[in-house]
């Protein structure tokens, strides 16, 4: 897929934003994304997960970042950075690597930072995007999809698109059945 801006390079950054109930997709190559980011054209979107983690990572009660580099250095000296016991990875290394983690134990060590970053990027902790067909979804994800479909159903009915509304209704009923079977399976455990 080519970049939506230059139409020359391969798009590797894909942004989907929902505004007023409409999904807007933007596909960018790294060069155009960098230009757009530097010009402020991306708004709240950033591409470096590590930067998001560090921006969210003001978890020690700070409401604002230190004003001067000296204050920042002093603060870093006072609060020790967590280190993965398995591979020795630190938050600083994660930042330099663009958000990559060193090993599977890093997910436990940096769990609160990664979780907060995901919540900020996705606007919630429950994954609502694509998922493998074989993997069972959580009840929360199913409920979120039902809520979204109910909004779509109301829009379809008000627009008098009754065939579309019937399809949405059928999908909602399937999801409700899936949710009921998931909840009964959890109750039997």
Secondary structure, DSSP 8 states (H G I E B T S, - for coil): -B-TTTSSSB--EEEEEEETTEEEEEEE-HHHHHHHHHTTTTTT--S-HHHHHHHHT--SS-SS--SSHHHHHHHHHHS---B-TTT--BHHHHHHTTS--SSTTHHHHTHHHHHHHHHHHHTSSS--S---TTS---HHHHHHHHHHHHHHHHHHHHTT-HHHHHHHHHHHHHHHHHHHHHHHHHHT-
